[in-house]
Amino acid sequence: MLLKLERGFNKFADFIGLITAMAMVLMIINVFYDVVMRYFFKSGSIAMQEMEWHLFSVIILLGVAYTLKEDGHVRVDLIYDRLTPRKKAMINMVGAILFILPIAFLVGISSIDNAVEAYQSMEQSGDPGGLHYRWIVKALIPLSFFLLIITTIGFFLKNLNTYKGLHGLEEYNLKGEIENLKQELEEHKHHIVDIDEKGDEKGDSK
């Protein structure tokens, strides 16, 4: 039962990650368009420039929930790395209850009034040609922290299942990714050297 619940929360977090990835692609296209128009055509759009930080806000606010699911947040691992998976799971559960949930709930609740006020006043950009409906971005603040609460529950369940021994502890391993990248680069480097050596041999035979 707990494993099924965990998979359900993981799918929900993956959906948030998909939306975040789409926002990232749109922001890259937006920045590319602004740069081309500014430097090649001496033109630009205030609305498109503001859209950059709007999309960036979406990426940051929604990405928080997905990052927690992937256990990719920043922390001091000097002691944590030396612990057993069960102890790590216990620390993660205590941290989720004592720190993440209260802060997420507090920020989510306190930011609702700001979003409602922006909606009622139909707040828009102060610059001519800027974007309207700024309340949409402000509404993402409480929404993102409520999504964080949901993914925190999934994070707690994942660590609870680890503590119970139902599965291992899946951690975001930056060092492992760096080592894998180095290995791939070395293999690619050797591959290029082999090709060059074959080319030299062919040149010598001529």
C-alpha positions, 0 to 999 in steps of 0.5 A, a space after each residue: 500500500 505504501 509503495 503504491 502511494 509512493 509511486 502515485 506521488 512520484 508520478 505527480 511530481 514527475 508531471 510537475 517536472 514535465 511542466 517545468 521542463 516545458 517552461 525551460 524550453 519556452 524560456 530558452 526560445 524566448 531569450 533566443 528571440 530577444 537576442 536575435 531581435 536586439 542585436 541583428 534587427 535593432 528591435 525588441 519587445 518589452 512584453 517578450 523581455 518580461 516574459 523571460 522572468 515570468 517563465 523563470 519564475 515558473 521554473 523556480 517556483 514549480 521546480 522546487 517541488 520536483 527537486 525535492 522528489 529527486 532529492 536534489 536540494 543543497 545541503 551539508 553532507 559531511 555527516 549525512 554521507 557517512 550514515 546508513 540508509 535507515 538513518 538517512 531516511 530518519 533524518 529526511 523524515 524528521 526534516 520534512 515534518 519539522 522544517 519543510 512542511 511548516 515553512 511551505 504551509 506558512 509561505 503558501 498561506 501568507 502569499 494568498 492575499 498578495 495574489 488575490 489583491 493582484 487579481 482584484 486590481 488586475 495588476 499589470 506591468 508598469 512599462 508601456 507594452 508590458 504584460 498584463 495579468 501579473 496576478 498569474 505569476 503571483 498566484 504561482 507563489 502559493 500554488 508552488 508551496 502547496 505543491 511542495 507540501 504534496 511532494 513533501 508527503 511523497 518524499 516522507 513516504 519514500 523515506 518511510 519505505 526505506 526505513 521499513 526496508 521496502 526499498 533502498 534509498 535513492 539519492 541524487 548523486 552529483 559525484 556519481 554523475 560527474 564521474 560518469 561524465 568524466 568516463 564518457 569524455 575519456 572514452 570519447 577522447 580515446 575514440 578520437 585518438 583511435 580515428 586519428 591514428 588510423 588516419 595517420 596510418 593510412 596517410 603513411 601507407 600512401 
